[in-house]
C-alpha cells in the first residue's frame, strides 16, 4: 500500500473541509448581518449543490483529458480563486455565482480523491482507512469554525485563510501517482436512478448526510442565534456536532472491520433519529452538549459506512462512476436540505432543522430494514464485495 500517497490525497481533500468550515459559516453570518432572511440564506447554502450536479457530469471527461492528479490540483486552485473573490465582491448575486463555481470545482476533487483513497485501501483495513479519512475531514470542519472564531467575523480574514488552505491542498498532490484509471465515459453521472433502485439505503444515507453537513455549517449557527444563544455559543454548537462526527468515526470504522456493517449502518440511523427528535426538547439544558455529540457521530457514521460499502464493491472506472453517483446524491442533499429547512424555518417552525433531520433519519431506518436496500448492483459488483455486502 502507498502510504505516502494515501496521506497526501487524504490531506488534500481534508484541506477542503477546513476551508469550508471557515468560509461557509462566515458567508451565512455575513448575510445575516446584511439583513437577509432565512430563505435567502438557505438559497445561498444550497447553491454549491447545483455545482455538485454539474461537476459530477464533467469529472470523467475532464479527468480523461487532463489527468486525475492534475485535474484535482487545478480544481483546488480554481476553488481558492473563487473563495478569494468572495472577499473582493461582496454582493449577493455575485456570491451565488462564485458559490456555484466552488461547488463544481470541489466536486471534481471529492469524486477523484475519494475514489483514489478507496482504491488504495486494502480490504482488511478498508473500514479503518476510510474512517480515518472521515475523521480527518470531520476534524477539519471542527477546526474551521474554531479558526473563524479566532479570526473574527467582522473582517475578511476567514476568506483569505480558506484561500491559502486550498492552495496548500493543491501542492500536496505534486508528484503523486496510483490514481484510479479513468476513461471519458467514467463519472458521467449516467445510471443514477438504477443506482438508487439497487442501493436505496446507501443512496438515501448519502443524501441525508449531505443535507446534514450543509445545514450544520450554514443554518445551525442561525438556528442557535434565533433560539436565543450568542454568536459564540452558536458557533460552539457547530463545533460540538463536528466533534461527535470526528471523535467516533474511527471507532465506527474499526467496528465495520469486525462486525456486520449492515447492522452498524442501521444502528447509526436509529441514533440519528432519536438525537434529532431530542434536540428541541433539550436545547436549553446541559444535556444538549452530549446530545449534539451523538447527533454528529450518527450522521457521520452513515456516510462513512456508505463509502465503505461502495469501496468494497468497485474498482477503477466503476469506482469513479459510483462516486460520481455519490456526488450527484450529495448535490441533491445539499440542495434540498438547506432550501427545505430555510423555508420551513421561516414559515412553519423555528425547530425545522432538527425535525427535518429526524424525518430523513426515519426514512433511512425504513429503507435499511429492507433487504433490497443493500442488494448488490448486478454486473457491477465484484464477487468479494457482494459477499461482504450481504453480511
C-alpha positions as CSV (number, residue, x, y, z in Angstrom):
1,X,0.0,0.0,0.0
2,X,1.2,3.5,-0.9
3,X,1.0,5.2,2.5
4,X,2.6,8.4,1.4
5,X,0.1,8.9,-1.4
6,X,-2.8,7.8,0.8
7,X,-2.0,10.5,3.4
8,X,-1.3,13.1,0.7
9,X,-4.6,12.6,-1.0
10,X,-6.4,12.5,2.3
11,X,-4.8,15.8,3.3
12,X,-5.6,17.4,0.0
13,X,-9.3,16.5,0.4
14,X,-9.3,17.4,4.1
15,X,-8.0,20.9,3.2
16,X,-11.4,21.4,1.6
17,X,-13.2,20.6,4.9
18,X,-11.1,23.2,6.8
19,X,-11.6,25.8,4.1
20,X,-15.4,25.2,4.0
21,X,-15.5,25.1,7.8
22,X,-14.1,28.7,7.9
23,X,-15.9,30.2,4.9
24,X,-19.4,28.7,5.0
25,X,-20.4,30.0,8.5
26,X,-18.8,33.3,7.6
27,X,-21.0,33.6,4.5
28,X,-24.1,32.9,6.4
29,X,-23.3,35.2,9.3
30,X,-22.3,38.0,6.8
31,X,-25.7,37.6,5.0
32,X,-27.5,37.6,8.4
33,X,-25.7,40.9,9.2
34,X,-26.9,42.3,5.9
35,X,-30.5,41.6,6.8
36,X,-31.2,38.6,4.6
37,X,-33.9,36.3,5.8
38,X,-33.6,32.5,6.5
39,X,-34.8,31.5,3.0
40,X,-32.2,33.7,1.2
41,X,-29.5,32.2,3.4
42,X,-30.8,28.8,2.6
43,X,-30.6,29.5,-1.1
44,X,-27.0,30.6,-0.7
45,X,-26.2,27.5,1.2
46,X,-27.9,25.3,-1.5
47,X,-26.2,27.0,-4.5
48,X,-23.0,24.8,-4.4
49,X,-25.2,21.8,-4.7
50,X,-26.1,22.8,-8.2
51,X,-22.3,22.9,-8.9
52,X,-22.0,19.4,-7.4
53,X,-24.5,18.1,-10.0
54,X,-22.6,19.8,-12.8
55,X,-19.2,18.7,-11.6
56,X,-20.4,15.0,-11.4
57,X,-21.3,15.1,-15.1
58,X,-17.9,16.6,-16.1
59,X,-15.5,14.6,-13.9
60,X,-14.8,11.6,-16.2
61,X,-14.3,13.6,-19.4
62,X,-12.1,16.2,-17.7
63,X,-10.0,13.5,-15.9
64,X,-9.5,11.5,-19.1
65,X,-8.3,14.7,-20.9
66,X,-6.3,16.4,-18.2
67,X,-5.3,13.5,-15.9
68,X,-6.6,12.7,-12.4
69,X,-3.9,14.4,-10.4
70,X,-3.7,17.5,-12.5
71,X,-7.4,17.9,-12.5
72,X,-7.6,17.7,-8.7
73,X,-4.8,20.3,-8.5
74,X,-6.5,22.7,-10.9
75,X,-9.8,22.3,-9.2
76,X,-8.3,23.2,-5.8
77,X,-6.7,26.3,-7.3
78,X,-9.9,27.3,-9.0
79,X,-11.7,27.0,-5.7
80,X,-9.1,29.1,-4.0
81,X,-9.6,31.9,-6.5
82,X,-13.4,31.7,-6.1
83,X,-13.0,32.0,-2.3
84,X,-10.7,35.0,-2.6
85,X,-13.2,36.7,-4.8
86,X,-15.8,36.4,-2.1
87,X,-13.8,38.9,-0.1
88,X,-13.5,41.3,-3.1
89,X,-17.0,41.1,-4.5
90,X,-19.4,41.3,-1.6
91,X,-22.7,41.2,-3.4
92,X,-25.5,38.6,-3.0
93,X,-25.9,37.8,-6.7
94,X,-22.2,37.6,-7.4
95,X,-21.7,35.4,-4.3
96,X,-24.3,33.0,-5.8
97,X,-22.2,32.6,-9.0
98,X,-18.9,32.2,-7.0
99,X,-20.5,29.5,-4.8
100,X,-21.7,27.7,-7.9
101,X,-18.1,27.6,-9.2
102,X,-16.8,26.4,-5.9
103,X,-19.4,23.6,-6.0
104,X,-18.2,22.4,-9.4
105,X,-14.5,22.5,-8.6
106,X,-14.7,20.8,-5.2
107,X,-17.0,18.1,-6.6
108,X,-14.2,17.1,-9.0
109,X,-11.8,16.8,-6.1
110,X,-14.2,14.8,-4.0
111,X,-15.1,12.3,-6.7
112,X,-11.5,11.7,-7.7
113,X,-10.0,12.0,-4.3
114,X,-12.4,9.6,-2.5
115,X,-12.1,7.1,-5.4
116,X,-8.3,7.3,-5.1
117,X,-8.5,6.7,-1.3
118,X,-10.8,3.7,-1.7
119,X,-8.6,2.3,-4.5
120,X,-5.5,2.5,-2.3
121,X,-7.2,0.9,0.8
122,X,-6.6,-2.8,1.3
123,X,-9.8,-4.8,2.1
124,X,-8.9,-5.9,5.6
125,X,-8.2,-2.3,6.7
126,X,-10.9,-0.6,4.5
127,X,-13.2,0.3,7.4
128,X,-10.3,1.9,9.4
129,X,-8.7,3.7,6.4
130,X,-11.9,5.2,5.1
131,X,-12.9,6.1,8.7
132,X,-9.5,7.7,9.3
133,X,-10.1,9.9,6.2
134,X,-13.6,10.7,7.5
135,X,-12.2,11.5,10.9
136,X,-9.7,13.9,9.4
137,X,-12.3,15.6,7.3
138,X,-14.6,16.0,10.3
139,X,-11.8,17.4,12.4
140,X,-11.0,19.9,9.6
141,X,-14.6,21.1,9.8
142,X,-14.3,21.3,13.6
143,X,-11.2,23.4,13.3
144,X,-12.9,25.7,10.7
145,X,-15.5,27.3,13.0
146,X,-12.9,27.5,15.8
147,X,-10.4,29.2,13.4
148,X,-13.2,31.5,12.3
149,X,-13.9,32.4,15.9
150,X,-10.2,33.2,16.4
151,X,-10.0,35.3,13.2
152,X,-13.3,37.0,13.8
153,X,-16.3,37.5,11.5
154,X,-16.0,41.3,11.1
155,X,-13.1,41.1,8.7
156,X,-12.4,39.0,5.6
157,X,-9.5,37.0,7.2
158,X,-11.7,33.9,7.1
159,X,-11.9,34.1,3.3
160,X,-8.1,34.5,3.0
161,X,-7.5,31.6,5.3
162,X,-9.7,29.4,3.1
163,X,-7.8,30.6,0.0
164,X,-4.5,29.6,1.5
165,X,-5.7,26.2,2.6
166,X,-7.0,25.3,-0.8
167,X,-3.7,26.3,-2.5
168,X,-1.8,24.2,0.1
169,X,-4.0,21.2,-0.8
170,X,-3.1,21.5,-4.4
171,X,0.6,21.5,-3.6
172,X,0.3,18.3,-1.6
173,X,-0.6,16.3,-4.8
174,X,2.6,17.2,-6.7
175,X,4.3,14.0,-7.9
176,X,1.7,11.6,-6.6
177,X,0.7,8.5,-8.6
178,X,-1.6,5.5,-8.3
179,X,-4.9,7.2,-9.0
180,X,-7.8,5.2,-10.5
181,X,-7.7,4.7,-14.2
182,X,-10.4,6.9,-15.8
183,X,-11.7,7.0,-19.3
184,X,-14.0,9.6,-20.9
185,X,-17.2,7.7,-20.0
186,X,-16.4,7.4,-16.3
187,X,-18.2,9.5,-13.8
188,X,-20.6,10.8,-16.4
189,X,-23.4,10.5,-13.9
190,X,-25.5,8.1,-16.1
191,X,-27.3,5.4,-14.3
192,X,-28.2,7.3,-11.1
193,X,-31.8,6.1,-11.0
194,X,-30.7,2.5,-11.3
195,X,-28.0,3.0,-8.6
196,X,-30.7,4.4,-6.2
197,X,-33.1,1.5,-7.0
198,X,-30.4,-1.1,-6.3
199,X,-29.0,0.5,-3.2
200,X,-31.7,2.8,-1.8
201,X,-30.5,2.8,1.8
202,X,-26.9,3.7,0.8
203,X,-28.3,6.4,-1.7
204,X,-30.5,7.9,1.0
205,X,-27.7,7.9,3.6
206,X,-25.5,9.9,1.3
207,X,-28.3,12.5,0.6
208,X,-29.1,12.7,4.3
209,X,-25.5,13.3,5.4
210,X,-25.1,15.9,2.6
211,X,-28.1,17.8,3.9
212,X,-26.8,17.4,7.4
213,X,-23.4,18.8,6.6
214,X,-24.7,21.8,4.6
215,X,-27.2,22.7,7.3
216,X,-24.7,22.3,10.1
217,X,-22.2,24.7,8.6
218,X,-24.7,27.3,7.3
219,X,-28.0,27.0,9.2
220,X,-27.1,25.7,12.6
221,X,-25.4,29.0,13.6
222,X,-28.5,30.8,12.5
223,X,-30.7,28.3,14.4
224,X,-28.7,28.9,17.6
225,X,-28.9,32.7,17.2
226,X,-32.7,32.6,16.7
227,X,-33.1,30.3,19.7
228,X,-31.6,33.0,21.9
229,X,-27.9,32.0,22.0
230,X,-25.0,34.3,21.4
231,X,-22.9,34.1,18.2
232,X,-20.0,32.4,20.1
233,X,-22.3,29.7,21.6
234,X,-24.0,29.2,18.2
235,X,-20.6,28.6,16.6
236,X,-19.6,26.4,19.5
237,X,-22.7,24.2,18.8
238,X,-21.4,23.6,15.3
239,X,-18.0,22.6,16.7
240,X,-19.5,20.2,19.2
241,X,-21.6,18.5,16.4
242,X,-18.4,18.1,14.4
243,X,-16.5,16.8,17.5
244,X,-19.1,14.0,17.6
245,X,-18.6,13.3,13.9
246,X,-14.8,13.3,14.2
247,X,-14.3,11.5,17.5
248,X,-16.4,8.5,16.7
249,X,-15.7,7.8,13.1
250,X,-12.6,5.8,13.7
251,X,-14.3,3.5,16.3
252,X,-17.1,3.1,13.8
253,X,-14.5,2.1,11.1
254,X,-12.9,-0.4,13.5
255,X,-16.3,-1.9,14.2
256,X,-17.0,-2.1,10.5
257,X,-14.0,-4.4,10.1
258,X,-15.2,-6.8,12.8
259,X,-19.0,-6.9,12.9
260,X,-21.9,-6.6,10.5
261,X,-21.6,-3.4,8.5
262,X,-25.3,-3.6,7.7
263,X,-26.3,-3.8,11.3
264,X,-24.0,-0.9,12.2
265,X,-25.4,1.1,9.4
266,X,-28.9,0.6,10.7
267,X,-27.8,1.5,14.3
268,X,-26.4,4.9,13.2
269,X,-29.8,5.7,11.6
270,X,-31.7,4.9,14.8
271,X,-29.3,7.0,16.9
272,X,-29.7,9.9,14.5
273,X,-33.5,9.7,14.6
274,X,-33.5,9.7,18.4
275,X,-31.0,12.5,18.8
276,X,-32.7,14.7,16.2
277,X,-36.1,14.4,18.0
278,X,-34.5,15.2,21.3
279,X,-32.7,18.5,20.3
280,X,-35.8,20.8,20.6
281,X,-36.6,19.3,24.0
282,X,-33.1,19.6,25.5
283,X,-31.9,22.7,23.6
284,X,-31.6,24.9,26.7
285,X,-30.4,22.2,29.1
286,X,-26.9,21.0,29.8
287,X,-27.8,17.7,28.1
288,X,-27.7,19.4,24.8
289,X,-23.9,19.1,24.6
290,X,-23.6,15.3,24.8
291,X,-26.7,15.1,22.6
292,X,-25.1,17.2,19.9
293,X,-22.1,14.8,20.0
294,X,-24.3,11.8,19.3
295,X,-26.1,13.8,16.6
296,X,-22.9,14.4,14.8
297,X,-21.4,10.9,15.3
298,X,-24.5,9.1,14.0
299,X,-24.8,11.3,10.9
300,X,-21.1,11.0,10.1
301,X,-21.3,7.2,10.6
302,X,-23.9,6.9,7.9
303,X,-21.7,8.5,5.3
304,X,-18.5,6.6,6.4
305,X,-20.3,3.3,6.2
306,X,-21.8,4.2,2.8
307,X,-18.3,4.9,1.4
308,X,-17.0,1.6,2.9
309,X,-19.8,-0.4,1.4
310,X,-19.3,1.2,-2.0
311,X,-15.5,0.9,-1.8
312,X,-15.5,-2.9,-1.2
313,X,-17.5,-3.4,-4.4
314,X,-15.9,-1.3,-7.1
315,X,-12.5,-0.6,-8.7
316,X,-11.1,1.9,-11.3
317,X,-13.8,3.1,-13.7
318,X,-16.7,1.5,-11.8
319,X,-15.4,3.1,-8.5
320,X,-15.2,6.5,-10.1
321,X,-18.7,6.1,-11.6
322,X,-20.1,5.0,-8.3
323,X,-18.5,8.1,-6.6
324,X,-20.0,10.3,-9.3
325,X,-23.4,8.9,-8.3
326,X,-22.4,9.7,-4.6
327,X,-21.6,13.2,-5.7
328,X,-24.9,13.6,-7.5
329,X,-26.8,12.4,-4.4
330,X,-24.6,14.7,-2.3
331,X,-25.6,17.6,-4.5
332,X,-29.3,16.8,-4.2
333,X,-29.0,16.5,-0.5
334,X,-27.1,19.9,-0.2
335,X,-29.7,21.4,-2.5
336,X,-32.9,20.1,-0.9
337,X,-31.8,20.2,2.8
338,X,-31.0,23.9,3.2
339,X,-33.8,25.1,0.9
340,X,-36.4,23.0,2.8
341,X,-35.0,23.9,6.2
342,X,-34.8,27.6,5.3
343,X,-38.3,27.7,4.0
344,X,-39.7,25.6,7.0
345,X,-37.8,27.8,9.5
346,X,-39.3,30.9,8.1
347,X,-42.9,29.8,7.5
348,X,-43.5,26.7,9.8
349,X,-41.4,26.3,12.9
350,X,-38.1,27.6,14.3
351,X,-37.1,24.0,15.0
352,X,-37.3,22.9,11.4
353,X,-33.6,21.9,11.3
354,X,-33.7,19.0,13.8
355,X,-37.2,18.0,12.9
356,X,-36.4,17.6,9.2
357,X,-33.3,15.6,10.1
358,X,-35.5,13.4,12.2
359,X,-37.8,12.8,9.2
360,X,-34.8,12.0,7.0
361,X,-33.5,9.6,9.6
362,X,-36.9,7.9,9.8
363,X,-36.9,7.3,6.1
364,X,-33.5,5.8,6.3
365,X,-34.4,3.4,9.1
366,X,-37.3,2.2,6.9
367,X,-35.1,1.6,3.9
368,X,-32.4,0.0,5.9
369,X,-34.9,-2.6,7.2
370,X,-35.5,-3.9,3.7
371,X,-33.0,-6.4,2.2
372,X,-33.3,-4.6,-1.1
373,X,-31.7,-1.6,0.5
374,X,-28.4,-3.4,0.4
375,X,-28.7,-5.6,-2.7
376,X,-25.6,-5.5,-4.9
377,X,-25.8,-4.0,-8.4
378,X,-25.9,-6.8,-10.9
379,X,-23.0,-6.8,-13.4
380,X,-21.1,-4.1,-11.5
381,X,-20.1,-5.5,-8.1
382,X,-17.1,-7.7,-7.6
383,X,-17.9,-11.1,-6.1
384,X,-15.9,-10.4,-3.0
385,X,-17.8,-7.2,-2.4
386,X,-21.1,-8.9,-2.9
387,X,-20.3,-11.4,-0.2
388,X,-19.2,-8.7,2.2
389,X,-22.2,-6.6,1.5
390,X,-24.6,-9.5,2.4
391,X,-23.0,-10.0,5.8
